[in-house]
Amino acid sequence: MTTPKKLPARPVMLPLSMAIAAVLATAAPMAKAQSLVELYESARAYDAAYQSAKLQYDANLARADQAKAGLLPTAGISAGATRTAFENTAPVIDRSFNTQNATLNLSQPLYRPGNWATYEQAAKQVEQSQAQLETANQDLIVRTSQAYFDVLAAQDTLTFVRAQKIATAEQLASAKRNFEVGTSTITDTREAQARYDLVISQEIAAENDLRVKKLALDTLVGKTEAQPKPLQVPVNLPPLEPADVSTWVQQSEAVHPNIRLAQSGLEIADLEVKKAEAGHKPTVDLQASYNVTRNPSGTATTIPPFAFRTNTTSVGVVLNVPLFAGFSTQNHVRETLSLRDKAQSDLEGARRTVAQATRAAYFGVQSGQGQVKALEAAELSSQSALDANKLGYQVGVRINIDVLNSQSQLFQTKRDLAKARYDVLLGDLKLRQANGTLTPEDLQKINALLSTQPVSSATPAAPVVTAAAAAAPVAPPAPSTAAAPATAQAEAAVRSWAAAWAAKDAASYLAAYSPDFVPPGRTSRPAWEKQRRSRIERQGNIEINIENLQVSVNGDQATATFTQSYKSRATSSTGRKQLQLKNTAGRWLIVNETSL
C-alpha cells in the first residue's frame, strides 16, 4: 500500500473580492464626487459647442423678428434749409431769400402677399432654431454621458488590473515556495513571473488610458480633476420601456428635432413659392405726408417781400400693378417649385434615417441587456472555474498555468461586464436621442443608480507573503456557492438557460439540464434532446423574456418560478413556468420543468 506524499503548505491566496478590496483600501482620500447631472450642468455652462448653438439660436430669434417690418407702418421725417440769390436784369431785381421746410411721411402696406409670406416664414424659422438647439442639447447630454462612463470604465479596468496584479503576485510567491521545497519545477515560477510582468504592462496602459479619459471629461465640463460617482452595487439596470420598437419609431415621427427641422423647411419652401408667385400680383399701400415750408424773407415773386408759410397735407392709396419683368418672375417660380420638391425629399429622407437609427439603437440596447445577463452568468462560471483550478493546484492535479489562465479569464469577464453595463445605460440615452425624446430629466434615472462614493484608482501596496502565512495549513477553496449567494447563482443559471435558448445555442441549452432530468411523457432522453435541438435550430429569431423571477433555495435544491414570454417566427406564447434545480458539482442544473 502506497502512502500518499504529503504536499507542502502553500501561501493562502486572496479571493477576488478581497483582492479588489485591498486595492480600494490602500487608496488615498478622494475629492467629493460629482453625479452625472452635476457634470452635465457644468458642461452646459462651459461647452463651447453648446454655447455656440445657444448664441446662434438667439441670433435666429432676432432675425425672425425682422420679418414683422414688412407688415408694420413706416414713418420718416425730413427737413432742410436753403438760401437763394435771385437776379433779374429787366427790370433789375436783386434779391436773396431763405427757405425752410420739413416733411413727415407715413406708409402702411395694405396688400403685399410677398411680405405676408415672409412673416409666416419667420415663424417657421423660429421652429427650426428651436429644433437645432434641442439637437445641440441632446448631443451635449450624450457627449457628457459618454465621457462620464469612459472614466468609470477606465477606473474599473485599472482597479481590476491591480487586483489581478495582487493575485498574480501571490501565485508567483506560491510557485517560488513550491520550487524551493522541490514540489514543482522552475517552469511554474517562470510562467507566473511572465504573467506578472504582463500584468504590470497592462497596469501602465490602464493608468494612461484613465489619465486621457479624465482629461477629456475635464475639458468637456470645465472642471479640474472631475470625479464621477460609480454605480451602486449590486447594479439593477432599468428595463427597456416601452418594449416595442414600433412605439419608439412612432414617437420619433412627431418629436424628433431633425424631422421637425425638415418639416419646417418644407413649409418654408411652400411659402417661398407663394412669395415668388406674388411677383405677378399688385400691391396696395396707404401713404400720407405732411409738409411745412417757411420763407421768412419772401420769395422772388413776392413784391414787396414778406414772410409766409405753406402747410401741405396729402393722404392717398397707391396701387402698383406689375406688367412685365423680363420673365424673371416666371423663372423664380420655377426655381422655388424645384426647391419645394427638394425639401419634400429631404423630409422623407430624414424620416427614414431617424427610423433606421431608432431601430438600430433599440436592438443595440436589447442586445446589451442580454449581454449583461450572459456576462453575469459567465462571471459566476469563471469564479467557479478559478476555485476549481485553485483546488486542483493544491492537490496536484492542476498546474500553475491553469490557475493563471483562470484568473485572467475572471478578470477579463469582470471588465467586460462592467463595460457592458455602462454601454446599456449609454445605449438607453442614445436610443432616446435617436428617436428625439432625450431630455435632461432622463439623466435623473441614471443618477438614481449612482453611489455616493468615487471610484478610487490609487496604487496599492505590494502584497507581502509572510513566513507565518507560508507555513499555515491550506484551506480548500470554498465551493462556488460561497462566491455569490446561492439564490443569485440559481437565478443566474435560469437566465443563462434562457439566454442560450434565445441565442439558439442548443449545446449550452441542453447542458443546463441535469443528467437526472426526465423528459415529459415517455420520450427517452436522447430522443428528447434530438427533438429539442431540431426545434431550436430550425426556428428563425427567438425571443425569450423572463419576468417576475422568484427563486427559493433549500440546501442543494432550488425552485424557480417565473413568467415566460416566447416569440418566434411561427408562434408566440406567454405563461407561468417552474423549474426545479439541483446544485451538481458547483452548477445549478434543471431536474424538472413544469408549465403552470
Secondary structure, 3 states (H helix, E strand, C coil): CCCCCCCCCCCCCCCHHHHHHHHHHCCCCCCCCECHHHHHHHHHHHCHHHHHHHHHHHHHHHHHHHHHHHCCCEEEEEEEEEEEEEEEECCEEEEEEEEEEEEEEEEEEEECHHHHHHHHHHHHHHHHHHHHHHHHHHHHHHHHHHHHHHHHHHHHHHHHHHHHHHHHHHHHHHHHHHHHHCCCCHHHHHHHHHHHHHHHHHHHHHHHHHHHHHHHHHHHHCCCCCCECCECCCCCCCCCCCCCHHHHHHHHHHHCHHHHHHHHHHHHHHHHHHHHHHHHCCEEEEEEEEEEEEECCCCCCCCCCCCEEEEEEEEEEEEECCCCCCCHHHHHHHHHHHHHHHHHHHHHHHHHHHHHHHHHHHHHHHHHHHHHHHHHHHHHHHHHHHHHHHHHHHHCCCCHHHHHHHHHHHHHHHHHHHHHHHHHHHHHHHHHHHCCCCCCCHHHHHHCCECCCCCCCCCCCCCCCCHHHHHCCCCCCCCHHHHCCHHHHHHHHHHHHHHHHHCCCHHHHHHCECCCCCCCCCCCHHHHHHHHHHHHHHCCCCEEEEEEEEEEEECCEEEEEEEEEEECCCCEEEEEEEEEEEEECCEEEEEEEEEC
